[in-house]
Amino acid sequence: MIEQHAIALVVVVPLLAAPLCVLTGRGRWAWTVATAAVWSSFALALHLVQRVLSEGPITYAVGGWQPPVGIEFRLDAAGALVMLVITGIATIVAPYARKSVEREVDDFRQHRFYACLLLCLCGLLGMTITADAFN
């Protein structure tokens, strides 16, 4: 099941982790949630790159609506490379972000920062794999 939905999960994992960061209400817990979500997205991206290189482009119709009407996720070799770079940079940055964020962001706002970071990652990944001229 994860195999067929991996292309959607790479976007959905940070999207669902963002509200969890807000609900934690604390910087260290939010950092833990954000780091786990980023690493999960990176692992999914690695898996998808391997699939694209071995099987060719991957398509996924979101919500069961076919592409002229609905949104289609489409991942080819170029998109897979961009997705890997985005998640790779986030994976490198996440472990080191805690100390920097603790110095620069007030303690009562750190969880919001991590939520925004995850939403930014979700948006970048969504733009990368959405096969839509509008996006």
C-alpha positions in Angstrom: 0.0 0.0 0.0 2.8 2.4 0.8 4.4 1.6 -2.5 1.5 2.9 -4.6 0.9 6.0 -2.4 4.6 6.9 -1.8 4.4 9.8 -4.3 1.6 11.4 -2.3 3.1 10.5 1.1 6.3 12.5 0.3 4.0 15.6 0.4 1.5 14.5 3.0 4.0 13.6 5.7 5.3 17.2 6.2 1.7 18.5 5.7 0.4 16.4 8.6 3.5 16.9 10.8 3.0 20.7 10.7 -0.1 20.8 12.9 1.6 18.3 15.2 4.4 20.8 15.7 1.9 23.5 16.7 0.1 21.1 19.1 3.4 20.3 20.9 3.7 23.9 22.1 7.3 23.4 22.9 10.4 24.0 20.8 12.3 20.7 21.4 9.3 18.5 20.8 8.4 20.5 17.6 12.0 20.1 16.4 11.8 16.3 17.0 8.5 16.1 15.0 9.9 18.3 12.2 13.1 16.3 12.0 11.3 13.0 11.9 9.0 14.3 9.1 11.9 15.6 7.1 13.8 12.4 7.4 10.7 10.4 6.4 10.2 12.6 3.3 13.9 12.1 2.4 13.5 8.3 2.7 10.4 8.4 0.5 12.2 10.6 -2.0 15.1 8.1 -2.2 12.7 5.3 -2.8 10.9 7.2 -5.5 14.1 8.1 -7.2 15.0 4.4 -7.4 11.5 3.6 -8.8 11.7 6.4 -11.4 15.1 5.2 -12.6 14.0 1.6 -12.8 10.4 1.9 -14.0 10.2 5.3 -15.7 7.8 8.2 -14.8 5.3 7.7 -12.0 1.8 9.1 -12.2 -0.8 9.4 -9.4 -4.3 10.8 -9.8 -5.2 12.7 -6.6 -8.7 11.9 -5.3 -9.5 9.5 -8.1 -10.1 12.4 -10.6 -8.3 12.0 -13.8 -5.8 14.7 -15.0 -8.0 16.9 -17.2 -10.3 17.5 -14.2 -8.2 16.7 -11.2 -4.7 17.1 -10.0 -2.1 14.6 -11.1 1.2 13.9 -9.4 3.8 13.1 -12.0 7.4 12.3 -11.3 10.0 11.9 -14.0 13.8 11.8 -13.7 14.2 15.6 -13.6 11.5 16.0 -11.0 12.9 13.2 -8.9 16.3 14.9 -8.9 14.8 18.2 -7.8 12.7 16.4 -5.1 15.8 14.6 -3.9 17.8 17.9 -3.7 14.9 19.6 -1.7 14.5 16.8 0.8 18.3 16.3 1.0 18.9 20.0 1.9 16.1 19.8 4.5 17.5 16.6 5.9 20.9 18.2 6.3 19.5 21.4 7.8 17.0 19.9 10.3 19.4 18.5 12.9 21.4 21.7 13.1 18.3 24.0 13.2 17.5 23.4 16.8 20.4 25.4 18.3 20.1 28.2 15.8 16.3 28.5 16.3 16.8 28.4 20.1 19.1 31.5 19.8 17.1 33.5 17.3 13.4 32.6 18.0 11.5 33.2 21.2 10.7 30.1 23.1 6.9 30.5 22.8 7.2 30.8 19.0 9.6 28.0 18.1 6.9 25.4 17.5 5.3 27.8 14.9 8.6 28.2 13.2 9.0 24.4 12.7 5.4 24.2 11.5 6.1 26.9 8.9 9.3 25.1 7.9 7.3 21.9 7.2 4.6 23.8 5.3 7.3 25.4 3.1 8.8 21.9 2.5 5.4 20.6 1.6 4.8 23.4 -0.8 8.1 23.0 -2.6 7.6 19.2 -2.9 4.0 19.8 -4.1 5.2 22.2 -6.8 7.9 19.8 -7.9 5.7 16.8 -8.5 2.4 18.3 -9.5 1.9 17.8 -13.3 -0.1 20.9 -13.8 0.6 24.0 -15.9 -1.1 26.2 -13.3 1.3 25.1 -10.6 
